């Protein structure tokens, strides 16, 4: 028995490439686990990511380069969840096979790997963006702008689409209708190299180390940072609002990074360890390996499904923009009343002699009384 498990895919096959599903043979029922735990995670993940896209698309937030990265991250997370749903949840949870078509097989596996990598490196770019912004680098504002963010996003998408393009040629549907590596040579490369140490290095270690260094720098900088406010009151208010947005975007980054490390690492480590297990061990403990892999993969997907809820918990500005999205039309009558009230009050006070103000009551007439 040879087992191949990526951070997002759950494929088990024997030497003849015939598909094997161990859900019904193991004590731990993976099918029920995916139905009752996996399905709610994916549903709430789709809802949350679509809401994040709408919120980060609002004018108030999309003016920041970091918000552009978070917007792209939400789109990428939707693609990751879609790939997991088609490849794992529907098949292993509900026995619905959508990958028996060659095009769907190649495209889905490719999207799973490419979008997972893209999500990790978009988060890494957001960390670098925050790190550069709070530094004393003189040209930091040239890097931390929307045009640069868009260019970096295109670069990341292009690079990791090319890096994972071999999947489009290496995977296909076999004679049993299973979506698997096409040849023994590619199967060996995919199982023992690409889905092992290569994936661990590019998908976990590089983003993890970069994000850790940037976050440590950000925390140290914020703990020792002193602000100088402009003398002009209007400029002070704008400066405070700008700093508050930057601070909350930084908290988005810190909380999302911690979540990434906690939820993504077990799945990638599991893939690495499994590639070095003996064949006899795999055969003996196939059920346990299947169960652990299913749990770790769902943990990995939870990372992509929970960003909206983390933003909502940690960011008052995000919550405020979300409330505006839900209730876009505030009551205009109250504003109109306050405007008329303050206007008439100022007119009445100005018309009174200064030394008689305390002796004469100030009466405010409504428009209705005047007419």
C-alpha positions in Angstrom: 0.0 0.0 0.0 1.3 3.5 -0.9 -0.3 6.5 0.6 -0.2 10.1 -0.7 -1.5 12.9 1.4 -1.0 16.6 0.8 -1.9 19.3 3.1 -5.2 19.5 1.3 -5.7 16.3 -0.5 -6.6 12.9 1.0 -5.7 10.2 -1.5 -5.0 6.5 -0.7 -4.2 4.0 -3.3 -2.4 0.7 -3.7 0.3 -0.4 -6.2 -2.2 -1.0 -8.9 -3.6 2.5 -8.5 -7.1 1.2 -7.5 -8.9 3.6 -5.3 -9.3 2.4 -1.7 -11.6 4.1 0.9 -11.0 3.1 4.5 -13.8 5.1 6.0 -16.0 2.0 6.6 -13.1 -0.3 7.8 -11.8 2.0 10.6 -13.1 2.5 14.1 -12.9 6.2 13.6 -15.6 7.0 11.1 -14.1 9.6 8.8 -17.3 10.0 6.9 -19.4 11.0 9.9 -16.5 13.3 11.0 -16.5 15.1 7.7 -20.3 15.3 7.6 -20.8 16.8 11.1 -17.6 18.7 11.6 -16.1 19.3 8.2 -19.4 20.6 6.6 -20.1 23.4 9.1 -16.4 24.5 8.9 -16.6 24.8 5.1 -20.0 26.5 5.1 -19.0 29.1 7.7 -15.6 29.5 5.9 -17.3 30.3 2.6 -19.7 32.8 4.2 -16.8 34.4 6.2 -14.5 34.8 3.3 -17.2 36.3 1.0 -18.0 38.8 3.7 -14.3 39.6 4.1 -14.0 40.3 0.4 -16.9 42.7 0.6 -15.6 44.5 3.7 -12.0 44.8 2.4 -13.4 46.1 -0.9 -14.9 49.1 0.9 -13.2 52.5 0.2 -12.2 53.0 3.9 -10.1 49.9 4.1 -8.9 49.3 0.5 -6.8 52.5 0.7 -4.2 50.6 2.7 -1.7 48.2 1.0 -2.1 45.6 3.7 -5.9 45.6 3.1 -5.2 44.7 -0.5 -3.2 41.7 0.6 -6.0 40.7 3.0 -8.5 41.1 0.2 -6.5 38.8 -2.1 -6.0 36.4 0.8 -9.8 36.1 1.2 -10.2 35.3 -2.5 -7.4 32.7 -2.4 -9.0 31.1 0.7 -12.3 30.7 -1.2 -10.4 28.7 -3.9 -8.7 26.6 -1.2 -12.0 25.7 0.4 -13.6 25.0 -3.0 -10.8 22.5 -3.8 -11.1 20.8 -0.5 -14.9 20.5 -0.9 -14.7 18.9 -4.3 -11.7 16.7 -3.6 -12.2 15.6 0.0 -15.5 16.6 1.6 -17.9 15.5 -1.1 -16.1 12.3 -1.9 -15.0 11.0 1.5 -17.9 12.6 3.4 -20.9 12.1 1.0 -19.5 9.6 -1.6 -20.0 12.2 -4.4 -17.2 11.8 -7.0 -16.6 14.9 -9.1 -13.0 14.1 -10.2 -13.8 11.3 -12.5 -13.4 13.8 -15.4 -9.8 14.3 -16.5 -10.2 18.1 -16.7 -11.8 18.4 -13.2 -9.1 16.1 -11.8 -6.2 18.1 -13.1 -7.7 21.5 -12.4 -8.9 20.7 -8.8 -5.6 19.2 -7.6 -3.7 22.1 -9.2 -6.0 24.7 -7.6 -5.6 23.1 -4.2 -1.8 23.3 -4.2 -1.5 26.6 -6.0 -4.1 28.5 -3.9 -2.7 27.0 -0.7 0.8 28.3 -1.5 -0.6 31.7 -2.7 -2.5 32.1 0.6 0.6 31.4 2.7 2.7 33.9 0.7 0.0 36.6 0.6 0.1 36.4 4.4 3.9 36.6 4.3 3.7 39.7 2.0 1.3 41.3 4.5 3.8 40.7 7.3 6.6 42.2 5.3 4.4 45.2 4.4 3.6 45.9 8.1 7.3 45.4 9.0 8.5 47.8 6.4 5.8 50.4 7.3 6.8 50.7 10.9 10.5 50.7 10.2 12.7 53.8 9.8 13.5 53.0 6.2 13.3 56.3 4.3 11.5 54.8 1.2 9.0 52.7 3.1 6.0 54.5 1.7 7.1 53.6 -1.8 6.8 49.9 -0.9 3.7 50.2 1.3 1.2 51.4 -1.4 -1.6 49.9 -3.3 0.2 49.7 -6.7 3.1 47.8 -5.2 0.7 45.4 -3.4 -1.1 44.7 -6.6 2.1 44.0 -8.4 3.4 41.7 -5.7 0.1 39.8 -5.7 0.4 39.2 -9.5 4.0 38.1 -9.0 3.1 35.5 -6.3 0.2 34.1 -8.3 2.4 33.7 -11.4 5.3 32.1 -9.5 3.2 29.5 -7.6 1.1 28.7 -10.6 4.3 27.8 -12.5 5.7 25.9 -9.5 2.6 23.7 -9.3 2.0 23.4 -13.0 3.5 19.9 -13.1 0.3 18.7 -11.4 -1.6 19.5 -14.6 0.6 16.9 -16.4 1.2 14.5 -13.5 -2.4 13.8 -12.4 -5.2 12.1 -14.4 -8.1 9.7 -14.0 -7.1 6.0 -14.0 -9.2 3.1 -15.3 -11.1 2.9 -12.1 -12.2 6.6 -12.3 -9.8 7.7 -9.5 -7.8 11.0 -9.7 -4.2 9.9 -9.1 -0.6 10.4 -10.4 -0.4 9.0 -13.9 2.9 7.1 -13.8 5.0 5.2 -11.2 7.9 7.7 -11.8 5.7 10.7 -11.1 4.0 9.0 -8.2 7.4 8.4 -6.5 8.4 12.1 -7.1 5.1 13.3 -5.8 4.9 11.1 -2.7 8.6 11.1 -1.6 9.8 14.5 -2.7 7.2 17.1 -3.7 4.6 16.3 -1.1 7.3 15.7 1.5 10.2 17.9 2.2 9.7 20.2 -0.9 6.2 21.1 0.2 7.3 21.4 3.9 10.1 23.8 2.9 8.2 26.1 0.5 4.7 26.0 2.1 5.6 26.0 5.8 9.3 26.8 6.7 9.8 29.9 4.4 6.5 31.6 5.3 6.7 30.6 9.0 10.3 31.9 9.4 9.5 35.1 7.5 6.3 35.8 9.4 7.9 35.0 12.7 10.8 37.5 12.1 8.4 40.2 10.9 6.0 39.8 13.8 8.8 39.8 16.3 10.1 43.1 14.8 6.6 44.6 14.8 6.0 43.8 18.4 9.4 45.2 19.5 8.9 48.3 17.4 5.4 49.0 18.7 6.5 48.5 22.3 9.2 51.2 22.0 7.5 53.5 19.5 6.8 57.1 20.4 4.5 59.3 18.3 4.8 63.0 17.5 1.4 64.6 16.8 1.0 67.6 14.4 0.1 70.9 16.0 -3.0 71.4 13.8 -6.1 69.8 15.3 -7.5 68.5 12.0 -4.1 67.0 11.1 -4.0 65.4 14.5 -7.3 63.7 14.0 -6.3 62.4 10.6 -3.0 61.2 12.0 -4.8 59.3 14.9 -7.2 57.7 12.4 -4.4 56.6 10.2 -2.4 55.2 13.0 -5.4 53.4 14.4 -6.1 51.7 11.0 -2.4 50.7 10.7 -2.5 49.3 14.3 -5.6 47.3 13.7 -4.3 45.9 10.4 -1.2 44.9 12.3 -3.3 43.0 14.9 -5.1 41.3 12.0 -1.8 40.1 10.8 -0.5 39.0 14.2 -3.7 37.0 15.0 -3.9 35.5 11.5 -0.2 34.5 11.6 -0.6 32.7 15.0 -3.6 30.9 13.6 -1.6 29.9 10.5 1.2 28.4 12.6 -1.1 26.5 15.0 -3.5 25.0 12.4 -1.3 24.5 9.3 1.8 23.0 10.8 0.4 19.6 11.9 -0.8 18.7 8.4 2.5 19.6 6.8 4.5 17.8 9.4 2.2 14.8 9.0 2.9 14.7 5.3 6.6 14.9 5.9 6.6 12.1 8.5 4.4 9.8 6.4 6.7 9.8 3.4 9.4 8.2 5.6 7.2 5.5 7.2 7.9 1.9 6.2 5.4 0.1 4.1 4.8 -2.5 6.8 4.0 0.3 9.3 1.6 2.0 6.8 -0.2 -1.3 6.2 -0.5 -2.1 10.0 -1.7 1.4 11.0 -3.5 2.5 7.9 -6.7 3.3 9.8 -5.0 5.4 12.4 -3.0 7.2 9.7 -6.2 7.8 7.7 -8.0 9.2 10.8 -5.1 11.5 11.8 -4.7 12.8 8.3 -8.4 13.6 8.0 -8.3 15.6 11.2 -5.1 17.4 10.4 -6.4 18.4 6.9 -9.6 19.8 8.4 -7.5 21.8 10.9 -5.6 23.1 7.9 -8.8 24.1 6.2 -10.1 25.7 9.4 -7.2 28.2 9.1 -8.5 29.3 5.7 -12.1 29.3 7.0 -11.7 31.4 10.1 -10.0 34.7 9.0 -13.2 36.7 8.8 -14.1 35.8 12.4 -10.6 36.7 13.6 -10.8 40.1 11.9 -14.2 40.7 13.5 -12.9 39.8 17.0 -9.7 41.8 16.8 -10.6 44.9 14.7 -13.1 47.6 15.7 -12.6 49.3 12.3 -13.4 46.0 10.5 -16.5 45.6 12.7 -17.5 49.1 11.9 -17.1 48.6 8.2 -19.0 45.3 8.4 -21.9 47.1 10.2 -22.0 49.7 7.5 -22.1 46.9 4.9 -25.0 45.3 6.7 -26.8 48.6 7.4 -25.7 51.0 4.7 -28.4 53.6 5.2 -28.3 55.3 8.7 -31.3 57.3 9.8 -31.1 60.7 8.2 -33.9 62.3 10.3 -31.7 62.5 13.4 -28.9 64.2 11.6 -31.4 66.7 10.0 -32.9 67.4 13.4 -29.5 68.0 15.0 -28.5 70.3 12.2 -31.7 72.4 12.4 -31.5 72.5 16.2 -27.9 73.7 16.3 -28.5 76.2 13.5 -31.5 77.9 15.2 -29.8 77.8 18.5 -26.8 79.7 17.2 -29.0 82.2 15.4 -31.1 82.9 18.5 -28.1 83.4 20.7 -26.4 85.8 18.3 -29.5 87.9 18.0 -29.7 88.5 21.8 -27.7 91.3 23.5 -24.8 89.8 25.5 -25.8 91.4 28.7 -29.4 90.2 28.4 -28.7 86.5 27.7 -29.1 85.5 31.3 -32.3 87.5 31.7 -34.2 86.3 28.6 -35.1 82.7 27.9 -33.9 81.3 24.6 -36.8 79.8 22.6 -36.2 77.4 19.7 -38.9 77.4 17.1 -39.4 74.5 14.7 -40.0 75.2 11.0 -43.6 74.2 11.6 -44.1 76.8 14.2 -42.6 79.5 12.1 -45.0 78.9 9.3 
